[in-house]
Amino acid sequence: MKFSARLAARVLIGTAAFAFVGLGYIWLTLPDVRPLRTTPPSTTAWMEMRARQARAAGKPVRKIQRWVSYGRISPNLTRAVLLAEDSAFWSHEGIDFDEIKMSIEDSWEKGEPLRGASTITQQLAKNLYLSPSRNPTRKITEFLIARRLEAELSKRRILELYLNLIEWGDGIWGCEAAARAYFGVSAAELSQEQAALMAGAIINPVRYSPAHPNARLLRRQAIILRRMGSITPPGDGK
């Protein structure tokens, strides 16, 4: 009995030590996000992944992107995206623990796989540096990068990066390219209806096209439009 207890204690200590070393390694190898304060990245991990997929399929690599500052993005779009993806964006510090808790409870009650609870900051971390893999190490890395982004960048800058870098269709990256491709207007000129369609498509930009919305995307648009007045993005700062 004593031998079993000692063995269990050693296993527990060994596991804790291994986890500590692993977390330390992840922390020490995290990317330096400080250049993002002033310099937009020329590419992202997500863009590179799509390029590899295109080459593997023998297709040309498409990359349509036009960077715009936060002030040149319609408030209609920022409101719609926050409602669709992260309504607590202005109040959390990169990770929305309340949303994670609700996601776990909902999954447990319905007996279904865990639904997404990633914040905009986490999504930005994944797009910039990581893969779509859902293994625990990748998720921990995403959490840590998200916290680092929140520590080093303003909320406004995080949202500006996100809106300029996320995928919005085949080879279409960022809100300016998407607005021009789908509606023939700049990101600054997007109407509420157009913005709600674009925000609704973020969940699966390969499947859902704002130019040719299917029934599910139209339902998402309607839900977002009903709630559009409930979030007002600050003009600047955190």
HELIX and SHEET records of a PDB file:
HELIX    1   1 LYS A    2  LEU A   28  1                                  27    
HELIX    2   2 ARG A   34  ARG A   37  5                                   4    
HELIX    3   3 ALA A   45  ALA A   56  1                                  12    
HELIX    4   4 TYR A   70  ARG A   72  5                                   3    
HELIX    5   5 PRO A   75  GLU A   85  1                                  11    
HELIX    6   6 PHE A   97  LYS A  110  1                                  14    
HELIX    7   7 ILE A  120  TYR A  129  1                                  10    
HELIX    8   8 PRO A  136  GLU A  152  1                                  17    
HELIX    9   9 LYS A  155  LEU A  165  1                                  11    
HELIX   10  10 CYS A  175  PHE A  183  1                                   9    
HELIX   11  11 ALA A  187  GLU A  189  5                                   3    
HELIX   12  12 GLN A  192  ALA A  201  1                                  10    
HELIX   13  13 ALA A  215  ARG A  226  1                                  12    
HELIX   14  14 MET A  228  SER A  230  5                                   3    
SHEET    1   A 2 ILE A  64  GLN A  65  0                                        
SHEET    2   A 2 ILE A 172  TRP A 173  1                                        
END                                                                             
